[in-house]
Amino acid sequence: MNSTTPLMLVALVAIVGTIGFASEAHAEHGDHNLPLTVQTDSATYGHDDTITVTGQVANVIPGNVPITVTVVSPMTSLVTIDQINVASDGSYETSMSTAGNLWKYDGTYTIKVNYGSLDNNVKVELTGGVEVVEKKHMDHGDDKNEMHHDDVECGSSEVNIGGNCTSYDISGGHITSATVNTDDNSVIINIHADDDGVLTISPSESTQRGIFMVLVDGEESDDAEINGNTVTVPFGAETEQIEIIGTFVVPEFGTIAAMILAVAIISIVAISAKSRLSIVPRY
């Protein structure tokens, strides 16, 4: 018998064992090799609990660059936004309370973290609160095709934008109303500002996308911060209007109805004109 055969078998077993160990080690510790990790201490919470968020950064950016933590509600509205420091070993931790109006709805909340060009997220469920119920009111007045959103019930820290209750945070004043401007792909927010303040709002992506500019009383704001669909806008006392401009907004049903009506009228006029021409005697 060739003496090299047992040696080859031993070597093969050793290689297979090493591969298996390496695979198991990667499965156990693979998450730690990600550029940016995020996790919570539980997957489900009530509406008076504390969520502990922890994570790890693979490469710490010099200059004390913070991590931005954003929470989005089941209705894709902004709940809270915060910045936390990263430890020298790349770890970070923060906590947030689920008590309050912005956390009152049941459903899936998305916790997003951004660090430089990196981003990640984790989802948690809140139970035992208010169920999310979409309400839309049909007006049976003169225009049967127009859908109004006046009767959509929103919370004290929410504003009705195109039928969606959108959470916001404001200091120095309060929001009086909000409308969708389909001509400019924008959301117009009317405010009453007693003092200098800051507005943070995140229009639903079903309402607006591609935000790239903010106007404060008709002037472009150089101080506004845009992070995806979350906008933070400083404003001065006596400011009356903030306009958030994107690449796309969903028109309200009334606008669509008006467009359809206009096309229908043009078609009727064209057909009528053609009919008149067809009955004119030819000589």
ZIDAKA-V771139 format. One record per residue. RES is the residue in three letters. PSI is psi in whole degrees, 0 to 359 (999 if undefined). Layout:
BEGIN
res,psi
RES,PSI
RES,PSI
END
This chain:
BEGIN
res,psi
MET,138
ASN,128
SER,344
THR,341
THR,310
PRO,323
LEU,322
MET,321
LEU,317
VAL,317
ALA,320
LEU,316
VAL,319
ALA,319
ILE,314
VAL,318
GLY,320
THR,317
ILE,317
GLY,318
PHE,318
ALA,320
SER,318
GLU,319
ALA,321
HIS,322
ALA,323
GLU,325
HIS,10
GLY,323
ASP,329
HIS,344
ASN,356
LEU,150
PRO,324
LEU,118
THR,158
VAL,138
GLN,163
THR,164
ASP,355
SER,165
ALA,342
THR,139
TYR,160
GLY,190
HIS,18
ASP,39
ASP,176
THR,124
ILE,124
THR,121
VAL,127
THR,163
GLY,183
GLN,140
VAL,129
ALA,319
ASN,113
VAL,129
ILE,129
PRO,149
GLY,18
ASN,47
VAL,124
PRO,165
ILE,133
THR,125
VAL,123
THR,136
VAL,130
VAL,135
SER,174
PRO,339
MET,17
THR,30
SER,151
LEU,130
VAL,310
THR,158
ILE,138
ASP,161
GLN,133
ILE,152
ASN,153
VAL,133
ALA,166
SER,334
ASP,4
GLY,358
SER,158
TYR,158
GLU,143
THR,165
SER,154
MET,142
SER,140
THR,7
ALA,147
GLY,165
ASN,326
LEU,343
TRP,11
LYS,341
TYR,142
ASP,155
GLY,195
THR,122
TYR,134
THR,123
ILE,113
LYS,140
VAL,138
ASN,134
TYR,105
GLY,236
SER,1
LEU,150
ASP,155
ASN,170
ASN,161
VAL,147
LYS,141
VAL,156
GLU,136
LEU,134
THR,162
GLY,15
GLY,222
VAL,129
GLU,144
VAL,118
VAL,120
GLU,124
LYS,131
LYS,139
HIS,126
MET,125
ASP,126
HIS,34
GLY,219
ASP,319
ASP,102
LYS,339
ASN,354
GLU,131
MET,124
HIS,156
HIS,21
ASP,333
ASP,9
VAL,124
GLU,121
CYS,158
GLY,179
SER,334
SER,33
GLU,155
VAL,143
ASN,112
ILE,105
GLY,30
GLY,357
ASN,130
CYS,115
THR,122
SER,151
TYR,165
ASP,130
ILE,142
SER,149
GLY,3
GLY,196
HIS,156
ILE,135
THR,328
SER,168
ALA,141
THR,162
VAL,127
ASN,101
THR,337
ASP,322
ASP,9
ASN,47
SER,163
VAL,124
ILE,122
ILE,119
ASN,131
ILE,162
HIS,110
ALA,110
ASP,326
ASP,176
ASP,142
GLY,189
VAL,136
LEU,128
THR,123
ILE,151
SER,90
PRO,142
SER,141
GLU,343
SER,346
THR,316
GLN,143
ARG,161
GLY,41
ILE,130
PHE,353
MET,148
VAL,132
LEU,137
VAL,113
ASP,44
GLY,355
GLU,138
GLU,133
SER,122
ASP,346
ASP,352
ALA,141
GLU,128
ILE,120
ASN,91
GLY,240
ASN,11
THR,128
VAL,130
THR,119
VAL,112
PRO,145
PHE,159
GLY,167
ALA,144
GLU,9
THR,140
GLU,332
GLN,137
ILE,126
GLU,124
ILE,118
ILE,131
GLY,190
THR,351
PHE,136
VAL,150
VAL,119
PRO,149
GLU,160
PHE,327
GLY,322
THR,316
ILE,317
ALA,319
ALA,320
MET,316
ILE,318
LEU,319
ALA,316
VAL,319
ALA,317
ILE,316
ILE,318
SER,317
ILE,317
VAL,317
ALA,317
ILE,319
SER,317
ALA,319
LYS,322
SER,319
ARG,321
LEU,325
SER,339
ILE,0
VAL,126
PRO,141
ARG,134
TYR,999
END
